[in-house]
Amino acid sequence: MEYAEVAGTLPAYEADEVMLAPWVARDYHDGQASALYALASTGTLTSGLAGEARRAAVAAEGQGFYEEAETLTVLARVAHRLGF
């Protein structure tokens, strides 16, 4: 599933954050086989995205990147709701 398809079905706040997610994912993915890497490189939502986004949100917040942490938190919530 493409993230742009998902964003069109979300409330405005979540849609804005999900549209930013591929750019944030580039800095926080766990390697080429990861769900965040798939999002950053192809815009595709894949299995494991919710968990990886949650871990990345914690890392971003710990580094003081609060806006990125918020984007990743919203992404994790949406991915979880969608079963990713």
mmCIF file of the N, C-alpha and C atoms, coordinates in Angstrom:
data_MODEL
# 
_entry.id   MODEL 
# 
loop_
_atom_site.group_PDB 
_atom_site.id 
_atom_site.type_symbol 
_atom_site.label_atom_id 
_atom_site.label_alt_id 
_atom_site.label_comp_id 
_atom_site.label_asym_id 
_atom_site.label_entity_id 
_atom_site.label_seq_id 
_atom_site.pdbx_PDB_ins_code 
_atom_site.Cartn_x 
_atom_site.Cartn_y 
_atom_site.Cartn_z 
_atom_site.occupancy 
_atom_site.B_iso_or_equiv 
_atom_site.pdbx_formal_charge 
_atom_site.auth_seq_id 
_atom_site.auth_comp_id 
_atom_site.auth_asym_id 
_atom_site.auth_atom_id 
_atom_site.pdbx_PDB_model_num 
ATOM 1   N N  . MET A 1 1  ? 0.851  -1.170 0.000  1.00 0.00 ? 1  MET A N  1 
ATOM 2   C CA . MET A 1 1  ? 0.000  0.000  0.000  1.00 0.00 ? 1  MET A CA 1 
ATOM 3   C C  . MET A 1 1  ? 0.896  1.232  0.000  1.00 0.00 ? 1  MET A C  1 
ATOM 4   N N  . GLU A 1 2  ? 0.540  2.234  -0.778 1.00 0.00 ? 2  GLU A N  1 
ATOM 5   C CA . GLU A 1 2  ? 1.307  3.471  -0.876 1.00 0.00 ? 2  GLU A CA 1 
ATOM 6   C C  . GLU A 1 2  ? 0.878  4.454  0.211  1.00 0.00 ? 2  GLU A C  1 
ATOM 7   N N  . TYR A 1 3  ? 1.839  5.147  0.775  1.00 0.00 ? 3  TYR A N  1 
ATOM 8   C CA . TYR A 1 3  ? 1.515  6.082  1.854  1.00 0.00 ? 3  TYR A CA 1 
ATOM 9   C C  . TYR A 1 3  ? 0.606  7.209  1.371  1.00 0.00 ? 3  TYR A C  1 
ATOM 10  N N  . ALA A 1 4  ? 0.726  7.631  0.121  1.00 0.00 ? 4  ALA A N  1 
ATOM 11  C CA . ALA A 1 4  ? -0.123 8.707  -0.390 1.00 0.00 ? 4  ALA A CA 1 
ATOM 12  C C  . ALA A 1 4  ? -1.592 8.283  -0.429 1.00 0.00 ? 4  ALA A C  1 
ATOM 13  N N  . GLU A 1 5  ? -1.851 7.005  -0.732 1.00 0.00 ? 5  GLU A N  1 
ATOM 14  C CA . GLU A 1 5  ? -3.226 6.492  -0.711 1.00 0.00 ? 5  GLU A CA 1 
ATOM 15  C C  . GLU A 1 5  ? -3.801 6.588  0.695  1.00 0.00 ? 5  GLU A C  1 
ATOM 16  N N  . VAL A 1 6  ? -3.004 6.226  1.665  1.00 0.00 ? 6  VAL A N  1 
ATOM 17  C CA . VAL A 1 6  ? -3.432 6.244  3.059  1.00 0.00 ? 6  VAL A CA 1 
ATOM 18  C C  . VAL A 1 6  ? -3.692 7.665  3.521  1.00 0.00 ? 6  VAL A C  1 
ATOM 19  N N  . ALA A 1 7  ? -2.802 8.576  3.172  1.00 0.00 ? 7  ALA A N  1 
ATOM 20  C CA . ALA A 1 7  ? -2.929 9.963  3.627  1.00 0.00 ? 7  ALA A CA 1 
ATOM 21  C C  . ALA A 1 7  ? -4.252 10.574 3.189  1.00 0.00 ? 7  ALA A C  1 
ATOM 22  N N  . GLY A 1 8  ? -4.741 10.195 2.045  1.00 0.00 ? 8  GLY A N  1 
ATOM 23  C CA . GLY A 1 8  ? -5.996 10.735 1.548  1.00 0.00 ? 8  GLY A CA 1 
ATOM 24  C C  . GLY A 1 8  ? -7.219 10.307 2.336  1.00 0.00 ? 8  GLY A C  1 
ATOM 25  N N  . THR A 1 9  ? -7.069 9.306  3.191  1.00 0.00 ? 9  THR A N  1 
ATOM 26  C CA . THR A 1 9  ? -8.196 8.799  3.975  1.00 0.00 ? 9  THR A CA 1 
ATOM 27  C C  . THR A 1 9  ? -8.157 9.237  5.431  1.00 0.00 ? 9  THR A C  1 
ATOM 28  N N  . LEU A 1 10 ? -7.153 10.017 5.814  1.00 0.00 ? 10 LEU A N  1 
ATOM 29  C CA . LEU A 1 10 ? -6.934 10.379 7.217  1.00 0.00 ? 10 LEU A CA 1 
ATOM 30  C C  . LEU A 1 10 ? -7.436 11.779 7.530  1.00 0.00 ? 10 LEU A C  1 
ATOM 31  N N  . PRO A 1 11 ? -7.673 12.055 8.824  1.00 0.00 ? 11 PRO A N  1 
ATOM 32  C CA . PRO A 1 11 ? -7.936 13.432 9.238  1.00 0.00 ? 11 PRO A CA 1 
ATOM 33  C C  . PRO A 1 11 ? -6.732 14.310 8.863  1.00 0.00 ? 11 PRO A C  1 
ATOM 34  N N  . ALA A 1 12 ? -6.967 15.599 8.670  1.00 0.00 ? 12 ALA A N  1 
ATOM 35  C CA . ALA A 1 12 ? -5.931 16.508 8.174  1.00 0.00 ? 12 ALA A CA 1 
ATOM 36  C C  . ALA A 1 12 ? -4.635 16.436 8.975  1.00 0.00 ? 12 ALA A C  1 
ATOM 37  N N  . TYR A 1 13 ? -4.715 16.413 10.300 1.00 0.00 ? 13 TYR A N  1 
ATOM 38  C CA . TYR A 1 13 ? -3.510 16.385 11.127 1.00 0.00 ? 13 TYR A CA 1 
ATOM 39  C C  . TYR A 1 13 ? -2.660 15.150 10.835 1.00 0.00 ? 13 TYR A C  1 
ATOM 40  N N  . GLU A 1 14 ? -3.288 13.993 10.830 1.00 0.00 ? 14 GLU A N  1 
ATOM 41  C CA . GLU A 1 14 ? -2.552 12.763 10.563 1.00 0.00 ? 14 GLU A CA 1 
ATOM 42  C C  . GLU A 1 14 ? -2.055 12.723 9.125  1.00 0.00 ? 14 GLU A C  1 
ATOM 43  N N  . ALA A 1 15 ? -2.852 13.200 8.191  1.00 0.00 ? 15 ALA A N  1 
ATOM 44  C CA . ALA A 1 15 ? -2.444 13.195 6.781  1.00 0.00 ? 15 ALA A CA 1 
ATOM 45  C C  . ALA A 1 15 ? -1.181 14.030 6.582  1.00 0.00 ? 15 ALA A C  1 
ATOM 46  N N  . ASP A 1 16 ? -1.119 15.193 7.206  1.00 0.00 ? 16 ASP A N  1 
ATOM 47  C CA . ASP A 1 16 ? 0.065  16.045 7.091  1.00 0.00 ? 16 ASP A CA 1 
ATOM 48  C C  . ASP A 1 16 ? 1.305  15.334 7.615  1.00 0.00 ? 16 ASP A C  1 
ATOM 49  N N  . GLU A 1 17 ? 1.173  14.688 8.754  1.00 0.00 ? 17 GLU A N  1 
ATOM 50  C CA . GLU A 1 17 ? 2.318  13.980 9.341  1.00 0.00 ? 17 GLU A CA 1 
ATOM 51  C C  . GLU A 1 17 ? 2.726  12.782 8.479  1.00 0.00 ? 17 GLU A C  1 
ATOM 52  N N  . VAL A 1 18 ? 1.753  12.039 7.979  1.00 0.00 ? 18 VAL A N  1 
ATOM 53  C CA . VAL A 1 18 ? 2.064  10.864 7.147  1.00 0.00 ? 18 VAL A CA 1 
ATOM 54  C C  . VAL A 1 18 ? 2.750  11.296 5.849  1.00 0.00 ? 18 VAL A C  1 
ATOM 55  N N  . MET A 1 19 ? 2.358  12.432 5.312  1.00 0.00 ? 19 MET A N  1 
ATOM 56  C CA . MET A 1 19 ? 3.007  12.904 4.085  1.00 0.00 ? 19 MET A CA 1 
ATOM 57  C C  . MET A 1 19 ? 4.465  13.299 4.326  1.00 0.00 ? 19 MET A C  1 
ATOM 58  N N  . LEU A 1 20 ? 4.809  13.698 5.550  1.00 0.00 ? 20 LEU A N  1 
ATOM 59  C CA . LEU A 1 20 ? 6.200  14.012 5.898  1.00 0.00 ? 20 LEU A CA 1 
ATOM 60  C C  . LEU A 1 20 ? 7.022  12.761 6.203  1.00 0.00 ? 20 LEU A C  1 
ATOM 61  N N  . ALA A 1 21 ? 6.358  11.680 6.515  1.00 0.00 ? 21 ALA A N  1 
ATOM 62  C CA . ALA A 1 21 ? 7.024  10.479 7.024  1.00 0.00 ? 21 ALA A CA 1 
ATOM 63  C C  . ALA A 1 21 ? 8.145  9.938  6.139  1.00 0.00 ? 21 ALA A C  1 
ATOM 64  N N  . PRO A 1 22 ? 8.011  9.879  4.811  1.00 0.00 ? 22 PRO A N  1 
ATOM 65  C CA . PRO A 1 22 ? 9.125  9.328  4.020  1.00 0.00 ? 22 PRO A CA 1 
ATOM 66  C C  . PRO A 1 22 ? 10.423 10.097 4.186  1.00 0.00 ? 22 PRO A C  1 
ATOM 67  N N  . TRP A 1 23 ? 10.335 11.418 4.357  1.00 0.00 ? 23 TRP A N  1 
ATOM 68  C CA . TRP A 1 23 ? 11.549 12.207 4.533  1.00 0.00 ? 23 TRP A CA 1 
ATOM 69  C C  . TRP A 1 23 ? 12.153 11.977 5.909  1.00 0.00 ? 23 TRP A C  1 
ATOM 70  N N  . VAL A 1 24 ? 11.335 11.861 6.920  1.00 0.00 ? 24 VAL A N  1 
ATOM 71  C CA . VAL A 1 24 ? 11.828 11.579 8.268  1.00 0.00 ? 24 VAL A CA 1 
ATOM 72  C C  . VAL A 1 24 ? 12.377 10.156 8.330  1.00 0.00 ? 24 VAL A C  1 
ATOM 73  N N  . ALA A 1 25 ? 11.722 9.225  7.668  1.00 0.00 ? 25 ALA A N  1 
ATOM 74  C CA . ALA A 1 25 ? 12.142 7.815  7.682  1.00 0.00 ? 25 ALA A CA 1 
ATOM 75  C C  . ALA A 1 25 ? 13.561 7.646  7.155  1.00 0.00 ? 25 ALA A C  1 
ATOM 76  N N  . ARG A 1 26 ? 13.988 8.502  6.252  1.00 0.00 ? 26 ARG A N  1 
ATOM 77  C CA . ARG A 1 26 ? 15.349 8.402  5.694  1.00 0.00 ? 26 ARG A CA 1 
ATOM 78  C C  . ARG A 1 26 ? 16.414 8.491  6.768  1.00 0.00 ? 26 ARG A C  1 
ATOM 79  N N  . ASP A 1 27 ? 16.134 9.240  7.825  1.00 0.00 ? 27 ASP A N  1 
ATOM 80  C CA . ASP A 1 27 ? 17.122 9.430  8.884  1.00 0.00 ? 27 ASP A CA 1 
ATOM 81  C C  . ASP A 1 27 ? 17.030 8.401  10.004 1.00 0.00 ? 27 ASP A C  1 
ATOM 82  N N  . TYR A 1 28 ? 15.945 7.625  10.037 1.00 0.00 ? 28 TYR A N  1 
ATOM 83  C CA . TYR A 1 28 ? 15.714 6.758  11.194 1.00 0.00 ? 28 TYR A CA 1 
ATOM 84  C C  . TYR A 1 28 ? 15.488 5.291  10.865 1.00 0.00 ? 28 TYR A C  1 
ATOM 85  N N  . HIS A 1 29 ? 15.693 4.872  9.625  1.00 0.00 ? 29 HIS A N  1 
ATOM 86  C CA . HIS A 1 29 ? 15.431 3.467  9.297  1.00 0.00 ? 29 HIS A CA 1 
ATOM 87  C C  . HIS A 1 29 ? 16.509 2.556  9.873  1.00 0.00 ? 29 HIS A C  1 
ATOM 88  N N  . ASP A 1 30 ? 16.173 1.262  9.972  1.00 0.00 ? 30 ASP A N  1 
ATOM 89  C CA . ASP A 1 30 ? 17.075 0.262  10.550 1.00 0.00 ? 30 ASP A CA 1 
ATOM 90  C C  . ASP A 1 30 ? 17.873 -0.502 9.496  1.00 0.00 ? 30 ASP A C  1 
ATOM 91  N N  . GLY A 1 31 ? 18.003 0.017  8.302  1.00 0.00 ? 31 GLY A N  1 
ATOM 92  C CA . GLY A 1 31 ? 18.747 -0.651 7.241  1.00 0.00 ? 31 GLY A CA 1 
ATOM 93  C C  . GLY A 1 31 ? 17.855 -0.951 6.048  1.00 0.00 ? 31 GLY A C  1 
ATOM 94  N N  . GLN A 1 32 ? 18.476 -1.464 4.990  1.00 0.00 ? 32 GLN A N  1 
ATOM 95  C CA . GLN A 1 32 ? 17.765 -1.645 3.731  1.00 0.00 ? 32 GLN A CA 1 
ATOM 96  C C  . GLN A 1 32 ? 16.623 -2.645 3.781  1.00 0.00 ? 32 GLN A C  1 
ATOM 97  N N  . ALA A 1 33 ? 16.607 -3.528 4.741  1.00 0.00 ? 33 ALA A N  1 
ATOM 98  C CA . ALA A 1 33 ? 15.524 -4.517 4.835  1.00 0.00 ? 33 ALA A CA 1 
ATOM 99  C C  . ALA A 1 33 ? 14.414 -4.054 5.776  1.00 0.00 ? 33 ALA A C  1 
ATOM 100 N N  . SER A 1 34 ? 14.422 -2.800 6.162  1.00 0.00 ? 34 SER A N  1 
ATOM 101 C CA . SER A 1 34 ? 13.469 -2.325 7.164  1.00 0.00 ? 34 SER A CA 1 
ATOM 102 C C  . SER A 1 34 ? 12.237 -1.671 6.539  1.00 0.00 ? 34 SER A C  1 
ATOM 103 N N  . ALA A 1 35 ? 11.195 -1.595 7.342  1.00 0.00 ? 35 ALA A N  1 
ATOM 104 C CA . ALA A 1 35 ? 9.935  -0.986 6.907  1.00 0.00 ? 35 ALA A CA 1 
ATOM 105 C C  . ALA A 1 35 ? 10.091 0.517  6.684  1.00 0.00 ? 35 ALA A C  1 
ATOM 106 N N  . LEU A 1 36 ? 10.861 1.199  7.521  1.00 0.00 ? 36 LEU A N  1 
ATOM 107 C CA . LEU A 1 36 ? 11.068 2.632  7.311  1.00 0.00 ? 36 LEU A CA 1 
ATOM 108 C C  . LEU A 1 36 ? 11.887 2.893  6.056  1.00 0.00 ? 36 LEU A C  1 
ATOM 109 N N  . TYR A 1 37 ? 12.832 2.006  5.748  1.00 0.00 ? 37 TYR A N  1 
ATOM 110 C CA . TYR A 1 37 ? 13.605 2.152  4.511  1.00 0.00 ? 37 TYR A CA 1 
ATOM 111 C C  . TYR A 1 37 ? 12.685 1.994  3.301  1.00 0.00 ? 37 TYR A C  1 
ATOM 112 N N  . ALA A 1 38 ? 11.777 1.010  3.354  1.00 0.00 ? 38 ALA A N  1 
ATOM 113 C CA . ALA A 1 38 ? 10.828 0.818  2.253  1.00 0.00 ? 38 ALA A CA 1 
ATOM 114 C C  . ALA A 1 38 ? 9.972  2.069  2.069  1.00 0.00 ? 38 ALA A C  1 
ATOM 115 N N  . LEU A 1 39 ? 9.535  2.667  3.161  1.00 0.00 ? 39 LEU A N  1 
ATOM 116 C CA . LEU A 1 39 ? 8.743  3.883  3.085  1.00 0.00 ? 39 LEU A CA 1 
ATOM 117 C C  . LEU A 1 39 ? 9.563  5.017  2.476  1.00 0.00 ? 39 LEU A C  1 
ATOM 118 N N  . ALA A 1 40 ? 10.800 5.180  2.931  1.00 0.00 ? 40 ALA A N  1 
ATOM 119 C CA . ALA A 1 40 ? 11.649 6.266  2.444  1.00 0.00 ? 40 ALA A CA 1 
ATOM 120 C C  . ALA A 1 40 ? 12.022 6.095  0.976  1.00 0.00 ? 40 ALA A C  1 
ATOM 121 N N  . SER A 1 41 ? 12.284 4.867  0.558  1.00 0.00 ? 41 SER A N  1 
ATOM 122 C CA . SER A 1 41 ? 12.788 4.660  -0.796 1.00 0.00 ? 41 SER A CA 1 
ATOM 123 C C  . SER A 1 41 ? 11.697 4.464  -1.842 1.00 0.00 ? 41 SER A C  1 
ATOM 124 N N  . THR A 1 42 ? 10.574 3.851  -1.458 1.00 0.00 ? 42 THR A N  1 
ATOM 125 C CA . THR A 1 42 ? 9.539  3.550  -2.457 1.00 0.00 ? 42 THR A CA 1 
ATOM 126 C C  . THR A 1 42 ? 8.165  4.097  -2.102 1.00 0.00 ? 42 THR A C  1 
ATOM 127 N N  . GLY A 1 43 ? 8.011  4.616  -0.886 1.00 0.00 ? 43 GLY A N  1 
ATOM 128 C CA . GLY A 1 43 ? 6.711  5.116  -0.461 1.00 0.00 ? 43 GLY A CA 1 
ATOM 129 C C  . GLY A 1 43 ? 5.721  4.020  -0.124 1.00 0.00 ? 43 GLY A C  1 
ATOM 130 N N  . THR A 1 44 ? 6.232  2.821  0.136  1.00 0.00 ? 44 THR A N  1 
ATOM 131 C CA . THR A 1 44 ? 5.376  1.672  0.399  1.00 0.00 ? 44 THR A CA 1 
ATOM 132 C C  . THR A 1 44 ? 5.304  1.374  1.891  1.00 0.00 ? 44 THR A C  1 
ATOM 133 N N  . LEU A 1 45 ? 4.100  1.092  2.373  1.00 0.00 ? 45 LEU A N  1 
ATOM 134 C CA . LEU A 1 45 ? 3.909  0.662  3.760  1.00 0.00 ? 45 LEU A CA 1 
ATOM 135 C C  . LEU A 1 45 ? 4.060  -0.846 3.807  1.00 0.00 ? 45 LEU A C  1 
ATOM 136 N N  . THR A 1 46 ? 4.915  -1.342 4.691  1.00 0.00 ? 46 THR A N  1 
ATOM 137 C CA . THR A 1 46 ? 5.177  -2.775 4.786  1.00 0.00 ? 46 THR A CA 1 
ATOM 138 C C  . THR A 1 46 ? 5.070  -3.251 6.231  1.00 0.00 ? 46 THR A C  1 
ATOM 139 N N  . SER A 1 47 ? 5.036  -4.548 6.386  1.00 0.00 ? 47 SER A N  1 
ATOM 140 C CA . SER A 1 47 ? 4.936  -5.178 7.691  1.00 0.00 ? 47 SER A CA 1 
ATOM 141 C C  . SER A 1 47 ? 6.057  -4.711 8.611  1.00 0.00 ? 47 SER A C  1 
ATOM 142 N N  . GLY A 1 48 ? 5.727  -4.482 9.859  1.00 0.00 ? 48 GLY A N  1 
ATOM 143 C CA . GLY A 1 48 ? 6.712  -4.066 10.855 1.00 0.00 ? 48 GLY A CA 1 
ATOM 144 C C  . GLY A 1 48 ? 6.866  -2.561 10.981 1.00 0.00 ? 48 GLY A C  1 
ATOM 145 N N  . LEU A 1 49 ? 6.116  -1.815 10.178 1.00 0.00 ? 49 LEU A N  1 
ATOM 146 C CA . LEU A 1 49 ? 6.266  -0.359 10.171 1.00 0.00 ? 49 LEU A CA 1 
ATOM 147 C C  . LEU A 1 49 ? 5.903  0.271  11.510 1.00 0.00 ? 49 LEU A C  1 
ATOM 148 N N  . ALA A 1 50 ? 4.833  -0.171 12.127 1.00 0.00 ? 50 ALA A N  1 
ATOM 149 C CA . ALA A 1 50 ? 4.399  0.435  13.393 1.00 0.00 ? 50 ALA A CA 1 
ATOM 150 C C  . ALA A 1 50 ? 5.480  0.314  14.466 1.00 0.00 ? 50 ALA A C  1 
ATOM 151 N N  . GLY A 1 51 ? 6.019  -0.872 14.635 1.00 0.00 ? 51 GLY A N  1 
ATOM 152 C CA . GLY A 1 51 ? 7.043  -1.083 15.663 1.00 0.00 ? 51 GLY A CA 1 
ATOM 153 C C  . GLY A 1 51 ? 8.316  -0.309 15.391 1.00 0.00 ? 51 GLY A C  1 
ATOM 154 N N  . GLU A 1 52 ? 8.759  -0.323 14.145 1.00 0.00 ? 52 GLU A N  1 
ATOM 155 C CA . GLU A 1 52 ? 9.981  0.394  13.811 1.00 0.00 ? 52 GLU A CA 1 
ATOM 156 C C  . GLU A 1 52 ? 9.785  1.905  13.962 1.00 0.00 ? 52 GLU A C  1 
ATOM 157 N N  . ALA A 1 53 ? 8.621  2.399  13.571 1.00 0.00 ? 53 ALA A N  1 
ATOM 158 C CA . ALA A 1 53 ? 8.343  3.831  13.714 1.00 0.00 ? 53 ALA A CA 1 
ATOM 159 C C  . ALA A 1 53 ? 8.302  4.229  15.189 1.00 0.00 ? 53 ALA A C  1 
ATOM 160 N N  . ARG A 1 54 ? 7.733  3.364  16.048 1.00 0.00 ? 54 ARG A N  1 
ATOM 161 C CA . ARG A 1 54 ? 7.717  3.653  17.492 1.00 0.00 ? 54 ARG A CA 1 
ATOM 162 C C  . ARG A 1 54 ? 9.144  3.732  18.042 1.00 0.00 ? 54 ARG A C  1 
ATOM 163 N N  . ARG A 1 55 ? 9.984  2.768  17.674 1.00 0.00 ? 55 ARG A N  1 
ATOM 164 C CA . ARG A 1 55 ? 11.382 2.786  18.148 1.00 0.00 ? 55 ARG A CA 1 
ATOM 165 C C  . ARG A 1 55 ? 12.107 4.032  17.644 1.00 0.00 ? 55 ARG A C  1 
ATOM 166 N N  . ALA A 1 56 ? 11.869 4.390  16.391 1.00 0.00 ? 56 ALA A N  1 
ATOM 167 C CA . ALA A 1 56 ? 12.516 5.569  15.820 1.00 0.00 ? 56 ALA A CA 1 
ATOM 168 C C  . ALA A 1 56 ? 12.033 6.846  16.498 1.00 0.00 ? 56 ALA A C  1 
ATOM 169 N N  . ALA A 1 57 ? 10.752 6.897  16.870 1.00 0.00 ? 57 ALA A N  1 
ATOM 170 C CA . ALA A 1 57 ? 10.216 8.072  17.565 1.00 0.00 ? 57 ALA A CA 1 
ATOM 171 C C  . ALA A 1 57 ? 10.922 8.277  18.900 1.00 0.00 ? 57 ALA A C  1 
ATOM 172 N N  . VAL A 1 58 ? 11.145 7.196  19.611 1.00 0.00 ? 58 VAL A N  1 
ATOM 173 C CA . VAL A 1 58 ? 11.855 7.276  20.897 1.00 0.00 ? 58 VAL A CA 1 
ATOM 174 C C  . VAL A 1 58 ? 13.281 7.780  20.672 1.00 0.00 ? 58 VAL A C  1 
ATOM 175 N N  . ALA A 1 59 ? 13.937 7.260  19.639 1.00 0.00 ? 59 ALA A N  1 
ATOM 176 C CA . ALA A 1 59 ? 15.303 7.692  19.334 1.00 0.00 ? 59 ALA A CA 1 
ATOM 177 C C  . ALA A 1 59 ? 15.336 9.173  18.953 1.00 0.00 ? 59 ALA A C  1 
ATOM 178 N N  . ALA A 1 60 ? 14.401 9.601  18.130 1.00 0.00 ? 60 ALA A N  1 
ATOM 179 C CA . ALA A 1 60 ? 14.360 11.010 17.704 1.00 0.00 ? 60 ALA A CA 1 
ATOM 180 C C  . ALA A 1 60 ? 14.131 11.925 18.898 1.00 0.00 ? 60 ALA A C  1 
ATOM 181 N N  . GLU A 1 61 ? 13.197 11.545 19.754 1.00 0.00 ? 61 GLU A N  1 
ATOM 182 C CA . GLU A 1 61 ? 12.922 12.363 20.930 1.00 0.00 ? 61 GLU A CA 1 
ATOM 183 C C  . GLU A 1 61 ? 14.130 12.422 21.849 1.00 0.00 ? 61 GLU A C  1 
ATOM 184 N N  . GLY A 1 62 ? 14.803 11.297 22.005 1.00 0.00 ? 62 GLY A N  1 
ATOM 185 C CA . GLY A 1 62 ? 16.001 11.253 22.842 1.00 0.00 ? 62 GLY A CA 1 
ATOM 186 C C  . GLY A 1 62 ? 17.118 12.143 22.324 1.00 0.00 ? 62 GLY A C  1 
ATOM 187 N N  . GLN A 1 63 ? 17.107 12.389 21.015 1.00 0.00 ? 63 GLN A N  1 
ATOM 188 C CA . GLN A 1 63 ? 18.111 13.267 20.404 1.00 0.00 ? 63 GLN A CA 1 
ATOM 189 C C  . GLN A 1 63 ? 17.637 14.714 20.341 1.00 0.00 ? 63 GLN A C  1 
ATOM 190 N N  . GLY A 1 64 ? 16.429 14.973 20.845 1.00 0.00 ? 64 GLY A N  1 
ATOM 191 C CA . GLY A 1 64 ? 15.905 16.329 20.854 1.00 0.00 ? 64 GLY A CA 1 
ATOM 192 C C  . GLY A 1 64 ? 15.207 16.746 19.567 1.00 0.00 ? 64 GLY A C  1 
ATOM 193 N N  . PHE A 1 65 ? 14.915 15.799 18.689 1.00 0.00 ? 65 PHE A N  1 
ATOM 194 C CA . PHE A 1 65 ? 14.225 16.097 17.434 1.00 0.00 ? 65 PHE A CA 1 
ATOM 195 C C  . PHE A 1 65 ? 12.733 15.840 17.622 1.00 0.00 ? 65 PHE A C  1 
ATOM 196 N N  . TYR A 1 66 ? 12.066 16.780 18.259 1.00 0.00 ? 66 TYR A N  1 
ATOM 197 C CA . TYR A 1 66 ? 10.676 16.586 18.678 1.00 0.00 ? 66 TYR A CA 1 
ATOM 198 C C  . TYR A 1 66 ? 9.686  16.568 17.518 1.00 0.00 ? 66 TYR A C  1 
ATOM 199 N N  . GLU A 1 67 ? 9.923  17.370 16.495 1.00 0.00 ? 67 GLU A N  1 
ATOM 200 C CA . GLU A 1 67 ? 9.020  17.357 15.345 1.00 0.00 ? 67 GLU A CA 1 
ATOM 201 C C  . GLU A 1 67 ? 9.097  16.024 14.606 1.00 0.00 ? 67 GLU A C  1 
ATOM 202 N N  . GLU A 1 68 ? 10.316 15.511 14.433 1.00 0.00 ? 68 GLU A N  1 
ATOM 203 C CA . GLU A 1 68 ? 10.491 14.212 13.800 1.00 0.00 ? 68 GLU A CA 1 
ATOM 204 C C  . GLU A 1 68 ? 9.861  13.112 14.643 1.00 0.00 ? 68 GLU A C  1 
ATOM 205 N N  . ALA A 1 69 ? 10.023 13.223 15.958 1.00 0.00 ? 69 ALA A N  1 
ATOM 206 C CA . ALA A 1 69 ? 9.426  12.238 16.868 1.00 0.00 ? 69 ALA A CA 1 
ATOM 207 C C  . ALA A 1 69 ? 7.914  12.242 16.741 1.00 0.00 ? 69 ALA A C  1 
ATOM 208 N N  . GLU A 1 70 ? 7.315  13.423 16.613 1.00 0.00 ? 70 GLU A N  1 
ATOM 209 C CA . GLU A 1 70 ? 5.864  13.518 16.454 1.00 0.00 ? 70 GLU A CA 1 
ATOM 210 C C  . GLU A 1 70 ? 5.422  12.875 15.142 1.00 0.00 ? 70 GLU A C  1 
ATOM 211 N N  . THR A 1 71 ? 6.142  13.133 14.068 1.00 0.00 ? 71 THR A N  1 
ATOM 212 C CA . THR A 1 71 ? 5.811  12.523 12.774 1.00 0.00 ? 71 THR A CA 1 
ATOM 213 C C  . THR A 1 71 ? 5.884  11.010 12.869 1.00 0.00 ? 71 THR A C  1 
ATOM 214 N N  . LEU A 1 72 ? 6.928  10.492 13.479 1.00 0.00 ? 72 LEU A N  1 
ATOM 215 C CA . LEU A 1 72 ? 7.090  9.044  13.618 1.00 0.00 ? 72 LEU A CA 1 
ATOM 216 C C  . LEU A 1 72 ? 6.030  8.435  14.535 1.00 0.00 ? 72 LEU A C  1 
ATOM 217 N N  . THR A 1 73 ? 5.624  9.164  15.566 1.00 0.00 ? 73 THR A N  1 
ATOM 218 C CA . THR A 1 73 ? 4.579  8.688  16.471 1.00 0.00 ? 73 THR A CA 1 
ATOM 219 C C  . THR A 1 73 ? 3.248  8.575  15.740 1.00 0.00 ? 73 THR A C  1 
ATOM 220 N N  . VAL A 1 74 ? 2.911  9.593  14.961 1.00 0.00 ? 74 VAL A N  1 
ATOM 221 C CA . VAL A 1 74 ? 1.671  9.540  14.181 1.00 0.00 ? 74 VAL A CA 1 
ATOM 222 C C  . VAL A 1 74 ? 1.747  8.412  13.162 1.00 0.00 ? 74 VAL A C  1 
ATOM 223 N N  . LEU A 1 75 ? 2.891  8.266  12.504 1.00 0.00 ? 75 LEU A N  1 
ATOM 224 C CA . LEU A 1 75 ? 3.071  7.176  11.545 1.00 0.00 ? 75 LEU A CA 1 
ATOM 225 C C  . LEU A 1 75 ? 2.866  5.828  12.218 1.00 0.00 ? 75 LEU A C  1 
ATOM 226 N N  . ALA A 1 76 ? 3.434  5.657  13.402 1.00 0.00 ? 76 ALA A N  1 
ATOM 227 C CA . ALA A 1 76 ? 3.274  4.396  14.137 1.00 0.00 ? 76 ALA A CA 1 
ATOM 228 C C  . ALA A 1 76 ? 1.813  4.131  14.453 1.00 0.00 ? 76 ALA A C  1 
ATOM 229 N N  . ARG A 1 77 ? 1.105  5.157  14.884 1.00 0.00 ? 77 ARG A N  1 
ATOM 230 C CA . ARG A 1 77 ? -0.318 5.007  15.222 1.00 0.00 ? 77 ARG A CA 1 
ATOM 231 C C  . ARG A 1 77 ? -1.137 4.616  13.993 1.00 0.00 ? 77 ARG A C  1 
ATOM 232 N N  . VAL A 1 78 ? -0.901 5.287  12.879 1.00 0.00 ? 78 VAL A N  1 
ATOM 233 C CA . VAL A 1 78 ? -1.633 4.988  11.646 1.00 0.00 ? 78 VAL A CA 1 
ATOM 234 C C  . VAL A 1 78 ? -1.267 3.597  11.137 1.00 0.00 ? 78 VAL A C  1 
ATOM 235 N N  . ALA A 1 79 ? 0.018  3.265  11.146 1.00 0.00 ? 79 ALA A N  1 
ATOM 236 C CA . ALA A 1 79 ? 0.450  1.948  10.686 1.00 0.00 ? 79 ALA A CA 1 
ATOM 237 C C  . ALA A 1 79 ? -0.161 0.833  11.532 1.00 0.00 ? 79 ALA A C  1 
ATOM 238 N N  . HIS A 1 80 ? -0.216 1.057  12.828 1.00 0.00 ? 80 HIS A N  1 
ATOM 239 C CA . HIS A 1 80 ? -0.818 0.071  13.725 1.00 0.00 ? 80 HIS A CA 1 
ATOM 240 C C  . HIS A 1 80 ? -2.306 -0.130 13.396 1.00 0.00 ? 80 HIS A C  1 
ATOM 241 N N  . ARG A 1 81 ? -3.010 0.984  13.212 1.00 0.00 ? 81 ARG A N  1 
ATOM 242 C CA . ARG A 1 81 ? -4.438 0.912  12.856 1.00 0.00 ? 81 ARG A CA 1 
ATOM 243 C C  . ARG A 1 81 ? -4.660 0.150  11.554 1.00 0.00 ? 81 ARG A C  1 
ATOM 244 N N  . LEU A 1 82 ? -3.720 0.287  10.620 1.00 0.00 ? 82 LEU A N  1 
ATOM 245 C CA . LEU A 1 82 ? -3.847 -0.378 9.323  1.00 0.00 ? 82 LEU A CA 1 
ATOM 246 C C  . LEU A 1 82 ? -3.281 -1.797 9.307  1.00 0.00 ? 82 LEU A C  1 
ATOM 247 N N  . GLY A 1 83 ? -2.693 -2.213 10.419 1.00 0.00 ? 83 GLY A N  1 
ATOM 248 C CA . GLY A 1 83 ? -2.155 -3.567 10.495 1.00 0.00 ? 83 GLY A CA 1 
ATOM 249 C C  . GLY A 1 83 ? -0.747 -3.754 9.979  1.00 0.00 ? 83 GLY A C  1 
ATOM 250 N N  . PHE A 1 84 ? 0.001  -2.667 9.926  1.00 0.00 ? 84 PHE A N  1 
ATOM 251 C CA . PHE A 1 84 ? 1.396  -2.745 9.490  1.00 0.00 ? 84 PHE A CA 1 
ATOM 252 C C  . PHE A 1 84 ? 2.317  -2.687 10.676 1.00 0.00 ? 84 PHE A C  1 
# 
